Amino acid sequence: MKYWFPAILLAITWVLVIIILLTPETSNGHGLPHADYKVMDQGGDGAARHASLLLAGWLLGSVLIAIFVSLLAWGTVGPPDARKTAEPSNPQKPDRRWLVFLIGGLLYEAAFGMMCLAYRDSLTSADVAFVGPFPAGVTWLLFGIWFVPTFFVVVYVVSYDRWIYPPANARRFARLVSQAIAPDEGPQNGGTTDSPA
């Protein structure tokens, strides 16, 4: 992944946040006085209150998911300079790490998009659409948004010793530790010594 890709996603995030903050508030956006219970407010027409923010909210959530997945992939695959110094991988096996994270990201984006669509439909329809025992938006939240990150957990667990912390990295780390605690690295050579507590 190029170094500029996360920066572009972050810039898009800030643009969307500014758009959302500058979106004019609708009348009665904080609710209307309840007819029977004076201490509480009622929402009123949800479509009128949220229509101006549905698109921007969906875009913001989608970009945040893209940031999350791309940074996971970047930490796994590594920046371009790190790949040049890494030990060569098996030439018979193509590097499918990006494809795995792309699939996970698309699953995450699809679940989030379906949740947003279900929420939009619930604002414009008098009948609440149920998927299983819950309204459609809640179902997408519980069984989509909450479960899709399990995909990335499984990827990390299954591929930890190959992608996250391969033997070449373990050997390099051990070499760095042994160099850091070498006996010839005293205070006169710029090193540090531990003082007794």
C-alpha positions in Angstrom: 0.0 0.0 0.0 1.3 3.4 -0.8 2.0 5.8 2.0 -0.4 8.4 0.7 -3.5 6.1 0.7 -4.3 6.4 4.4 -3.7 10.2 4.2 -6.2 10.5 1.3 -8.8 8.5 3.3 -8.2 10.7 6.4 -8.6 13.9 4.2 -11.9 12.5 2.9 -13.0 11.8 6.5 -12.4 15.4 7.5 -14.2 16.7 4.5 -17.3 14.6 5.3 -17.1 15.6 9.0 -17.1 19.3 8.0 -20.0 18.7 5.6 -22.0 17.1 8.4 -21.2 19.8 10.9 -22.2 22.5 8.4 -25.5 20.8 7.4 -28.3 23.1 8.5 -30.4 21.6 11.3 -34.0 20.8 10.5 -36.8 22.4 12.5 -37.7 20.4 15.6 -34.5 18.4 15.1 -34.3 17.8 18.8 -37.8 16.6 19.1 -41.3 17.9 19.8 -43.0 18.1 23.2 -44.9 15.0 23.9 -48.7 15.4 24.0 -49.2 13.2 27.1 -45.8 13.2 28.9 -44.5 16.8 29.3 -41.1 15.8 30.6 -40.1 14.0 27.4 -39.9 14.9 23.7 -41.0 12.8 20.7 -39.1 12.5 17.5 -41.6 13.5 15.0 -41.0 12.7 11.3 -37.7 10.8 11.1 -37.4 11.1 7.4 -37.6 14.9 7.6 -35.0 15.0 10.4 -32.5 12.7 8.9 -32.9 13.0 5.1 -30.2 15.6 4.8 -27.6 13.5 6.6 -28.3 10.0 5.3 -25.9 10.2 2.3 -23.1 11.9 4.3 -23.5 9.5 7.2 -23.3 6.5 4.9 -20.2 8.0 3.2 -18.5 8.8 6.5 -19.1 5.3 7.8 -17.9 3.7 4.5 -14.7 5.8 4.6 -14.0 4.9 8.2 -14.4 1.2 7.4 -12.0 1.6 4.5 -9.5 3.2 6.9 -9.9 0.4 9.4 -9.4 -2.3 6.8 -6.6 -0.6 4.9 -4.6 0.0 8.1 -5.1 -3.7 9.1 -3.8 -4.7 5.6 -0.9 -2.2 5.7 0.2 -3.6 9.1 0.1 -7.2 7.7 1.5 -6.7 4.2 3.8 -3.9 5.2 4.8 -0.7 3.5 6.7 -1.1 0.1 10.1 -0.5 1.6 9.7 -3.3 4.2 8.8 -5.7 1.5 12.1 -5.1 -0.3 14.1 -6.1 2.7 12.0 -9.1 3.7 13.0 -12.6 2.8 11.7 -13.7 -0.5 8.5 -15.7 -0.3 7.7 -18.9 -2.1 7.6 -18.0 -5.9 5.1 -20.8 -6.5 2.5 -19.1 -4.3 1.1 -15.7 -5.3 0.7 -13.2 -2.5 -3.0 -13.2 -1.7 -2.9 -11.1 1.4 -4.4 -8.0 -0.4 -7.2 -10.1 -1.8 -8.1 -11.5 1.6 -8.4 -8.0 3.1 -10.3 -6.7 0.1 -12.9 -9.5 0.5 -13.2 -8.7 4.3 -13.5 -5.0 3.5 -16.2 -5.6 0.9 -18.1 -7.8 3.4 -17.9 -5.0 6.0 -19.0 -2.3 3.5 -21.9 -4.4 2.3 -23.2 -5.1 5.8 -22.9 -1.4 6.7 -24.6 -0.3 3.4 -27.5 -2.7 4.0 -27.9 -1.4 7.5 -28.1 2.2 6.1 -30.6 1.1 3.4 -32.8 -0.6 6.0 -32.7 2.5 8.2 -33.6 4.7 5.3 -36.5 2.4 4.4 -37.7 2.4 8.0 -38.0 6.2 7.9 -40.2 6.3 4.8 -42.4 3.3 5.4 -45.2 3.0 7.9 -44.6 -0.8 8.2 -41.5 -2.0 10.0 -39.7 -4.7 7.9 -38.5 -7.5 10.1 -35.7 -9.9 9.3 -36.0 -12.7 11.8 -37.0 -11.5 15.2 -35.6 -8.0 14.8 -36.2 -5.0 12.5 -34.1 -5.1 9.4 -31.6 -2.4 10.5 -31.1 -4.1 13.9 -30.5 -7.5 12.2 -27.9 -6.0 9.9 -26.2 -4.3 12.9 -26.2 -7.5 15.1 -25.4 -10.1 12.4 -23.5 -8.0 9.9 -21.6 -5.1 11.5 -20.8 -7.0 14.7 -19.9 -10.3 13.1 -17.9 -9.2 10.1 -14.8 -8.2 12.2 -14.6 -11.9 13.2 -13.4 -12.4 9.6 -10.3 -10.3 10.4 -9.8 -12.1 13.8 -9.8 -15.5 12.0 -7.3 -14.1 9.3 -5.0 -13.0 12.1 -5.2 -16.2 14.1 -4.8 -18.5 11.1 -2.0 -16.6 9.4 -0.2 -15.1 12.4 3.1 -17.1 11.9 3.1 -16.4 8.2 1.9 -12.9 7.8 2.0 -11.1 11.1 5.1 -12.4 12.8 6.9 -14.8 10.4 10.1 -16.6 11.4 12.3 -14.1 9.5 10.9 -11.3 11.7 11.4 -13.4 14.8 15.1 -14.0 13.9 15.6 -10.3 13.1 14.0 -9.3 16.5 16.2 -11.8 18.3 19.3 -10.4 16.5 18.3 -6.8 17.5 17.7 -7.8 21.1 21.1 -9.6 21.3 22.8 -6.5 19.8 21.0 -4.2 22.4 22.2 -6.3 25.3 25.7 -7.0 24.1 28.4 -6.7 26.8 30.6 -4.3 24.8 27.8 -1.7 24.7 28.6 0.2 27.9 28.1 3.9 28.8 31.4 4.9 27.0 30.0 3.6 23.7 26.7 5.4 24.0 24.8 2.4 25.5 23.1 2.3 28.8 23.5 0.1 31.8 20.9 -0.8 34.2 21.4 0.5 37.7 20.3 -1.7 40.7 17.0 -0.7 42.2 
